[in-house]
């Protein structure tokens, strides 16, 4: 299966750099709506047979123009919602709360899945719910699937599941709004990332650092691969 994981369009919480992970979540901004409107052209070369969105309204609104252009129903699934911030909800994503959030997120991707977000889920739970939706899509028989999801969730799941993407690679590359990660594979055989935000993926390895809102991540705030 060819899998397109697409971050939603810009929201009001993105503008304010807030950790907005609870349902229903913030609305798209005017720019976010333009980004959503541009998505059908951005994936014009993809033969998408199934389209999913999370339970947060920003993903459903981002999916709507693509659904209309392709005549597809949007399959809304809670499993691909953003990684829950718990006690960090609506705190600044470009300051210490956001750094703590991302340290935990990438610790999950590195294998420390028992670690729990303060007041939220742990990595076992987060990966299981995301894996569940991916498995449903694979079982549907669709050859190409697009999922409108969320930046931290996409980066964490890809680093945990793609053979050629490690934690350093994903931590170094925050996804812009409507950024796309394309993978090929299956739950049984594993996954390989083909492209990340338009760049071909060959081997993992960081070249820049980035935080949850696209802000630079200081060296002492980077996730430790040993976690």
C-alpha positions as CSV (number, residue, x, y, z in Angstrom):
1,X,0.0,0.0,0.0
2,X,1.1,3.5,-0.8
3,X,0.4,5.7,2.2
4,X,0.3,9.5,2.3
5,X,0.4,11.0,5.7
6,X,-0.6,14.7,5.4
7,X,-0.5,17.3,8.1
8,X,-3.6,19.5,8.4
9,X,-3.7,23.2,7.3
10,X,-2.7,26.0,9.6
11,X,-4.9,26.7,12.6
12,X,-5.3,29.6,15.0
13,X,-3.4,27.5,17.6
14,X,-0.5,27.0,15.2
15,X,-0.3,30.8,14.9
16,X,0.0,31.2,18.7
17,X,2.3,28.1,19.0
18,X,0.0,26.3,21.4
19,X,-0.2,22.6,22.1
20,X,-3.7,22.0,20.8
21,X,-4.4,18.3,20.8
22,X,-7.9,17.8,22.3
23,X,-11.1,17.3,20.4
24,X,-12.5,19.3,18.6
25,X,-9.4,21.5,18.3
26,X,-8.9,24.9,16.7
27,X,-10.3,26.0,13.3
28,X,-8.3,26.6,10.2
29,X,-7.1,30.1,9.5
30,X,-7.6,31.8,6.2
31,X,-4.2,30.5,5.2
32,X,-5.1,27.0,6.4
33,X,-8.2,27.1,4.2
34,X,-6.1,28.1,1.2
35,X,-3.6,25.3,2.0
36,X,-6.5,22.8,2.1
37,X,-7.8,24.2,-1.2
38,X,-4.4,23.7,-2.8
39,X,-4.1,20.1,-1.6
40,X,-5.9,18.4,-4.6
41,X,-3.4,19.9,-7.0
42,X,-0.5,18.9,-4.7
43,X,-1.5,15.3,-4.9
44,X,-2.8,15.3,-8.5
45,X,-0.4,12.5,-9.5
46,X,-1.6,10.2,-6.7
47,X,-4.4,7.6,-7.4
48,X,-6.0,8.0,-4.0
49,X,-8.6,5.3,-3.3
50,X,-9.4,6.0,0.3
51,X,-9.2,9.2,2.4
52,X,-9.1,9.4,6.2
53,X,-9.1,12.3,8.7
54,X,-8.9,12.4,12.5
55,X,-11.6,13.5,14.9
56,X,-10.1,17.0,15.2
57,X,-12.0,19.4,12.9
58,X,-8.9,20.8,11.4
59,X,-8.1,17.6,9.6
60,X,-11.7,17.1,8.3
61,X,-11.7,20.7,7.0
62,X,-8.3,20.1,5.3
63,X,-9.6,16.9,3.8
64,X,-12.9,18.4,2.4
65,X,-11.5,19.9,-0.8
66,X,-9.6,16.7,-1.7
67,X,-12.7,14.6,-1.0
68,X,-14.8,16.8,-3.2
69,X,-12.2,16.8,-6.0
70,X,-11.9,13.0,-6.0
71,X,-15.5,12.0,-5.1
72,X,-14.3,10.3,-1.9
73,X,-16.0,10.0,1.5
74,X,-13.8,11.1,4.4
75,X,-13.4,8.3,6.9
76,X,-13.1,9.9,10.3
77,X,-11.1,7.9,12.8
78,X,-10.0,8.8,16.3
79,X,-6.8,6.7,16.0
80,X,-5.0,9.2,13.8
81,X,-5.7,12.3,16.0
82,X,-2.8,14.2,17.5
83,X,-0.7,12.8,20.3
84,X,-2.5,13.9,23.4
85,X,-0.7,16.6,25.4
86,X,-2.5,15.9,28.7
87,X,-1.5,18.4,31.4
88,X,0.4,20.3,28.7
89,X,-2.7,21.1,26.7
90,X,-2.8,24.6,25.3
91,X,0.6,25.5,26.8
92,X,3.3,27.1,24.7
93,X,4.6,24.7,22.1
94,X,7.7,26.9,21.5
95,X,8.8,26.9,25.1
96,X,9.5,24.3,27.8
97,X,6.1,22.6,27.7
98,X,6.5,22.0,24.0
99,X,10.1,20.8,24.4
100,X,8.9,18.4,27.1
101,X,6.1,17.2,24.8
102,X,8.5,16.5,22.0
103,X,11.0,14.8,24.3
104,X,8.3,12.3,25.3
105,X,7.0,11.9,21.7
106,X,10.4,10.9,20.3
107,X,11.2,8.8,23.3
108,X,8.2,6.7,22.2
109,X,9.6,6.5,18.7
110,X,12.9,5.3,20.1
111,X,11.2,2.5,22.0
112,X,10.4,3.9,25.5
113,X,6.7,3.3,24.9
114,X,5.8,2.9,28.6
115,X,6.7,6.5,29.2
116,X,3.5,8.5,29.8
117,X,2.7,12.1,28.8
118,X,1.8,13.9,32.0
119,X,-2.0,13.5,32.3
120,X,-2.2,11.8,28.9
121,X,-1.4,8.6,27.0
122,X,1.7,6.5,26.8
123,X,3.5,5.4,23.7
124,X,1.9,1.9,23.7
125,X,-1.5,3.5,23.5
126,X,-0.5,6.1,20.9
127,X,1.1,3.6,18.6
128,X,-1.7,1.1,19.0
129,X,-4.4,3.5,18.0
130,X,-2.4,4.8,15.0
131,X,-1.5,1.3,13.9
132,X,-5.2,0.3,14.1
133,X,-6.2,2.8,11.5
134,X,-3.3,1.9,9.2
135,X,-4.2,-1.7,9.5
136,X,-7.9,-0.9,8.6
137,X,-6.7,0.9,5.5
138,X,-4.4,-1.9,4.5
139,X,-7.2,-4.5,5.0
140,X,-9.5,-2.4,2.8
141,X,-7.5,-3.4,-0.3
142,X,-7.0,0.3,-1.3
143,X,-3.7,0.6,-3.1
144,X,-3.1,4.3,-2.3
145,X,-4.5,5.9,0.9
146,X,-4.3,9.4,2.2
147,X,-4.6,10.3,5.8
148,X,-5.0,13.8,7.0
149,X,-3.4,13.7,10.4
150,X,-1.1,15.8,12.7
151,X,2.6,16.8,12.8
152,X,3.8,15.1,16.0
153,X,1.8,12.0,15.3
154,X,3.1,11.6,11.8
155,X,6.7,12.1,12.8
156,X,6.5,9.8,15.8
157,X,4.7,7.0,13.9
158,X,7.0,7.2,10.9
159,X,10.2,7.2,13.1
160,X,8.8,4.1,15.0
161,X,7.6,2.2,12.0
162,X,9.6,3.1,8.8
163,X,12.8,1.1,8.4
164,X,14.7,4.0,6.9
165,X,13.6,6.8,9.2
166,X,15.1,7.1,12.7
167,X,14.4,9.4,15.6
168,X,17.1,11.9,14.7
169,X,15.8,12.2,11.2
170,X,12.2,12.8,12.2
171,X,13.2,15.2,15.1
172,X,15.2,17.3,12.6
173,X,12.4,17.7,10.2
174,X,9.2,19.3,11.4
175,X,6.4,19.2,8.9
176,X,4.9,22.4,7.6
177,X,1.1,22.6,7.4
178,X,-0.1,20.2,4.6
179,X,3.4,18.7,4.5
180,X,3.3,15.1,3.3
181,X,5.2,12.0,4.2
182,X,4.8,9.2,1.6
183,X,5.5,5.6,2.6
184,X,5.2,2.2,0.9
185,X,4.6,-1.2,2.6
186,X,2.2,-3.0,4.9
187,X,1.6,-3.7,8.6
188,X,2.9,-7.3,7.9
189,X,6.0,-6.5,5.8
190,X,7.0,-3.1,7.3
191,X,7.3,0.4,5.9
192,X,9.7,2.4,3.9
193,X,9.5,6.2,3.7
194,X,9.7,7.3,0.1
195,X,9.6,11.1,0.5
196,X,9.4,13.6,3.4
197,X,7.9,17.0,2.6
198,X,8.8,16.6,-1.1
199,X,12.4,15.4,-0.5
200,X,13.4,11.8,-1.3
201,X,14.3,9.7,1.7
202,X,17.2,7.3,1.3
203,X,19.0,7.0,4.6
204,X,18.2,8.5,8.0
205,X,20.3,11.3,9.4
206,X,19.6,14.8,10.7
207,X,20.8,18.0,9.2
208,X,18.7,20.6,11.1
209,X,16.8,20.6,14.4
210,X,13.2,21.5,14.9
211,X,10.6,21.6,17.6
212,X,6.8,21.0,17.7
213,X,5.8,24.3,16.2
214,X,8.6,24.4,13.7
215,X,10.9,26.3,16.1
216,X,14.6,25.6,16.5
217,X,15.4,22.9,19.1
218,X,18.4,23.6,21.3
219,X,21.0,20.8,21.7
220,X,19.9,20.2,25.3
221,X,16.3,19.8,24.2
222,X,16.9,17.1,21.6
223,X,15.5,13.7,22.3
224,X,18.0,11.2,23.6
225,X,18.2,8.1,21.4
226,X,18.8,6.0,24.5
227,X,15.5,7.0,26.1
